[in-house]
Amino acid sequence: MEFRKVKPEDTGPLTTYFQQLSQETKSYFAPHPIDTDVLSSICRENYLGYRAFVCLKDGLIIAYVVVKTHLSQGALSRFSKYPIQLDPESDAIIAPSVADAVQSQGIGSVLLSFVEGELKKSGTKKIILWGGVQLRNQRAVRYYLKNGFRTLGEFRHDGLDNLDMVKYLGDVLWNQKMNWVKDLVIYEVNPYAFTSPNGAGIDGGGSGTFKSMNEKIPYLSDIGINGIWLAGFSHATSHFRGIPSVYATTDPSVLDPRLGTTEDFKQLIATAHKYGIKIFLDVITHGVTNDSPLLTEHPDWFEGTSWGMTDFKYDHPGFRKWWVATWTNYVIEYNIDGFRLDGPNGYDSDEKTLAIWDEIITFCGLHGKEILVFPENMRLHFQQGLDGEPPILPTETHKPIKNRLLSRPISNHDFGIDKKADRSYYALKGSRFKLAYCYIFSTAIPILMSGEEFNAEYRPLPAAQKDMFGGGGPSAWLYASWLNWKLSDSQKEFLEDFKTIMNIKKRFNHILNYDQLGPSMKPVHFESSTEGLPIPYVRYIKNECILVVGNDKNHEVHIELELPVDQIFDKTVDNFEIVDLWRNNSFPVSREELRKLRITVKKDFQKNGGVGIFYIRNEKEMK
């Protein structure tokens, strides 16, 4: 195959290419008319500044991409509502097309890669889609997501839903296979309260340090954690609720001496990496506390207030330079793997606050560093997921795919905020059903607050207070959870089940990962004498599946399942093996028995209860 720019002599072959496209494929392509005169002008490079590229096989055009730089005011206006800063002179808008006979064979991806290489030579950093992509055209949506595009938002045109998408050519992480991102389980840590080398500390705000946290890294690896959201590292005050927190920082570029030295911080990161754990720093995007020395050193960097703090002025060139340098330094100097962004929730617009992060991502990419960035309440690589957002369950599998990755919080530091300390706001409370069925084996990256894994009994730091700026009595804020590592027997039992569930996920991560373009999730038809049971589901690839059967009741349940055998397994196979992953035993079944599979699941809140977990493979895979 040959990949190149169009030539004047391509007018005839390109006309033939478009004539042979199906009506459906033509309906998705609208950047220019497809009559001979227009195609001739494009091939001679004198049509509205368009550039075009083709893939040829045996002399025939089988794929086509049209590109335009010097973006129109209409395109700039449409994208102004998103957290993106387009360069109207160098950024590009594109529209690819692939012949029906060779779609889904990877040709479009190779041609796109060739075009991107040509665009980079002329200084293009971002490419956006010409008119977006129709949401109903799921093949195209998957193509763009697979090739490193991110969804910015949705719009309607001519009665159809469309997605606006962008690709940053300098985003090293998103333009690769994301092999580690799709397997993430993110564990939030408040380092002040996570460990207690000196009790509650002299001020009741915790005595944890980088060193004492470093000692817990082997434990986190052992229970299956591979991502840490570090909610504490920079110089902090007790501005919020009476305890030191990353959310009340005086200067994000300065490490908190209360937590340790630069070398302690570096050692923590190095140990985490040794155990295969990524570290993501919590970034406060809106501003700094009012006692920050930055306010006197650079008063012109600030404008407006929020949360009782002074907010950054994102338009200021000096601030922008410092902001980019601060976070790229954490990546280049300390080997940080990415960032969780608090908010955006300050004086400047969300769009302006987020747009600078693509500059940071690109800068890190130039230094060979791939970083992940996930804001709290807007998308970048993915959105953190808000408190109370329900898990992704099998009833949602019919919905069209819009994004490559999704996330859902089991719990995080905001749980229990503004609440009295009369109950625990940890989410699982020992439920194996919620842990496995709703989160770990579902299709969204799970996030959990430290202590959730052993059903921690909530104990606030002594200085923690309910009201935002102090007072109101003891706090139920999970950020203030002062962990007690002396576990009861029931906590140890839950921790063992947590580890088993996480080990199953790791062992079968080729099926149980969180890539929306990866293994499918499908509800399973079932019958039971118990009403109101959760719908069982399978996560599957060809000839292999994990069957997940939930039980949120306070008694044992019996279920008869009708597995979608023909959709998962080759029709020539009649014999299968089922492995009970809780009990680690197996038994053979026939194809017909899989259509009437009888399962018993123990009640929740007890060892090996709340969920049935089964691996099913055909006899060919058994050998």
Order of alpha helices (4+ residues) and beta strands (2+ residues): beta-alpha-alpha-alpha-beta-beta-alpha-beta-alpha-beta-beta-alpha-beta-beta-beta-alpha-alpha-alpha-beta-beta-beta-alpha-beta-beta-alpha-beta-beta-alpha-beta-alpha-beta-beta-beta-alpha-beta-beta-beta-beta-beta-alpha-beta-beta-alpha-beta-beta-alpha
